[in-house]
Amino acid sequence: MIKVRLKLRNVVAIATCLAGVTMFSGCGKDNNENGNGESVSMNTISAKWEISDSNSPYASFEFNKDGNYIVVENVGGTNLKSLITSSKASLFKTNSLKAASTRSSESESNLSPIHFGTYRIEGDKIILSGFGLIEVISITAEEFLFSFTLEATSEKNSFVANKSAEPISSSSRTDMFCRTWIVQESIITENGVRQSDIEDESNGIIVLFSKAGTYLCIYSWEEEAGLAEWKWADKEETKWYYSWDNWKYDCEYCIATITELSNNTMVIQGGSDGFEYKYYMTLKN
């Protein structure tokens, strides 16, 4: 897991995460034509786009069909600092997050900030709520050329981005899973004893999964976030692996089971070594 200081100028936008986005959600309603006559739509840009220039201030721009964006700044290259591994940490690494909060500001400066919020499309422009403005120059299935103006400073730069490789294949369960969720209730036990303090902190966490393999958690008690990766662990798409604190896929500590998945609700459970968790989520809207 990459634990970061989350720069959210759009905290209000997160509280109403998908408000105002539904006007773009229809398959035939989200297409717009840019100045070059190319189609710009949620279908077109829904992907993780990685900046090819290693000196760019940003590492990637990602968009999903819920109308959310994730932008990761390029701080210190790709060798990003992660949290200390704990075998008894829950799905959201609450224990490790508490330990990390005691670190010095100097160590925090090595972490890569994340920007998260909602976006909307207007012609050849993509407006990132509370963050900035993208003007599309050209876009294909694999390459995205655009300029970006930072809202806070009006600084404008141009970028070349390539679609992230090896996306997770679409299926009915994948499409249902890869959305933006919020934890409504949690049950966490250690050796059969309820851990009420961890349960309280887990409630309200915003969780986003994408087909690019991104796993993002927005923690409700601080302006911080956790960034990891995920992939299916079985053909039935009922279990999934996540990379957390330098853990590798397929390890016994980083697998979760989906016990319920519908259009509006999801239940996830897992654990090891006597530490068990169960999270009840609803679709963020």
N, C-alpha and C positions, 0 to 999 in steps of 0.2 A: 504494500500500500504506500502511496505517496500522500503524506499528510501535509496540507498546505494552509497558508493564511489566505482565506477567501476574500477577495476584494469585491464586495457586493454594493455597488452604488444603487442597485435596484432591489433593495430588500423588500420594498413594498410590492415590486413586481413579482417576487417569489411568492409572497403571501397570496397573490391572486394569479398563480403560476400560468394558467392557461386562459385567463380571461381575455376575451377579444380575439382569440385565435381561430375560433370555429368558422369564421367567415372564409378562411382559407383552406378548410379541411376537405372539401369536396373534390373528387378527382377531376371534375371538369371546371372547377371554379378557381383553382390556385395557379393557373397559368397566366403569365404576364409576358409581354414582349419587351426586350430591352432595345436600346438604340440601334443595335446591329441586327435586329429582327430575330434574335435567338430566344428560345423559351426559357424563362426563369420561373421555377416553381418549387414547392416543397419536395416534390418527387425528384427534381433535378439536383437540388443541393443537399438532400437528406443523406449525409455521409460524414465521415471524418476526413478532413482535408489537411494534409501535412505540408508545412511550408518547406520548400526545397532548399532555401538559403539558411545555412547553419548560423549565420550572423543576424538573422531576423529577430526582432523583439518578441515574436510569437512563434510557438512550436506548431500549433494546430488550431483550426477552426472546425467545430463539429455542429451539425444541425440535425434535429429529428422531426418527425412528422407530427409530434405533439406541439410543435412551435417553440421548442427550447433550443438554445445554443449553449455550447461549452467552448470557451476559448482558453487555451493554456499558454502562458507566457514562457518564453525561452530564457530561463535563468540558469546559468551554469551548464548549458548544453543538456545532453540527455542523461548525464550521470547524476540523477536526482536523489536527494537524501530521503530515506524512508524511516519508518518507526522501528523500534526494537520489537522483535518477534515475541509473542506470548502465546503459548499453546492453549491457554484457557481464555483467550479473547473471543468475544462473540462475533457474529456476522459483521457488525459495524465497528469492531475494534474499540469498544468503549474503554476497556481497561488500558489499552496501549495509549489511547488518546489522553487519558488522565495523566499517565506518566510523562507523556511528551510535553504537556503543558508547563512543566517545570523547567524546560530547557531555556537557555539564554536567548536574548534577541539576536545575538550574533549567529547562532545556529539556525534560527528561524530565517535569516536572510538568505540562506542557501536553498530554500524551498521555492518551488515554482508556483506562483499565484494562478488561481483559476478564476475565470469570470463566467457566471452562469445567469441566465435569464430567458426572457421570451423574445421572439423576433417576429417581424411581419415583412411582407414583400410589397413594394410599391413600384411597379414598372421594372426598371433595371436596378433598383435599389433594395437593399436588405437592411432594415433598421433593427439594430440590436439594442433592446430596451436598456437604458441606463448605462450604455457602454460606448456605442459608436455607430458609424454608418459605413456599409459596404456598397460600393458602386461596381457593378459587374462589367468587366471588359469583354470576357468571353468565357464560355464554360462548355466542356465536353463531358463524356462519360468518365474520363480519367484526369482531366486537367482543368483547373479553375484559376483564371486570371482576374484580379480585382484590385481596387484601391480601397483603403480603409482609413477613415477619419475618426480619431479618438475624440469622444465627446468632451472630455475634461479639458483638453488642451488645444483642440482643433488641428492637431498634428496629422498630416496625411501622408501615407506611404502606399506603394504598390507592391503586390505580392504575386508569386506563382506558387500554386499549391497542387499537390497530387492526391488523388483518392487513396486512402489507406488500403493496403493489400489485405487479402484474406478476410473479407467480411463474412459474418455468420449468415448462412443460407436462410432465406425466408421460408416460413411455414406458418400454419395457423397459430401454433403455440408460441413460436418465436415472435410473431407479430404482436401477440397479446402480451407477452412478457416484456418486450422492448418498448416500454413506455415509462412515464414518470409517476412514481408512487409515493405515498406518505404512510409512515407507520402510525397506526391508530392505537394499537395495544400490543404489549409484549409480555411474555412469560419466560423468565430466565431463572434457572436453578443451578446450584452447585452442590453436588452430592445430595440432591433432593431438597435443599433449602432454598426458598425463594430469595432472589437478590433484588429487593425492591428499589434500591438506589440506582442500579443499572437499568432496571425497567423504566423508571421515571425519565431517565436521560435518553432512552431509546425512543420513547414516544415523540412523534413529531418530526423525526428524521425524514428528509426527502431523499428518495432513491431513484436514480435514473439508470436504465440499462439501454444500450444501443446495439445495433447489428454490427457496428465496428468493433465490438468487444469491450466497449467502455462501461465501467461500473463506477458511478459517481454517487457519493453520499454528501448531503448538506446537513450539517448538525444543527439542531434547533437551539442549543444553548449558547453557541458562540458563532461568530462569523468565520467559520472554518469549514473545510471540506476534506473528504478522503477520496482519492482517485486510484482505481485499480482496474484490472481486466477480468473478463469472465468468458466461459465457453461451456457448451453442453457436456455433461459427463456420461450421458446415455442416449441411445437412439430414440427412446420414448420421450425425451426432453422433459423429464421430471426431476432430474438432478443437474446441478451446475457447479463447476469449479470456479474459484476466484483466486487471483494472485494478490497476496496480502503480505506486506513487510518482507519482500524478497522471497516469499515462499514460491515454490514452483507448482505449476498445475499438477494434478493427480496425487497430491499429498493428502494424507488422511485427515488433516486438520482444516483443509480449505475446500470442503464440499458441502453444499446445502441441498435440501430436498423441498420441492414445491408440492405441498399436499392439497392445495386448492388454487385454481386459477380460472377466473371468469372475466367478463368484460369490465367489471368494476372492482373486484376483490382478488386478493392473493394471500395465501398463507405459506410461510417458509419456516422450516425448522432444521435443526442440526445440532452439532456439538461433539465434544470428545472429552475423555478423562473426567467424567462426572459433571462437566459443564454443559448444560443443555439450554437451547433457546427456541422460542417459537414466536414469530412475528405475524401480526394481522395487519395487512395493508389495504388501503383503498386507492383507487386511481386519483391522482392529483388533478383537481379541476377548480 
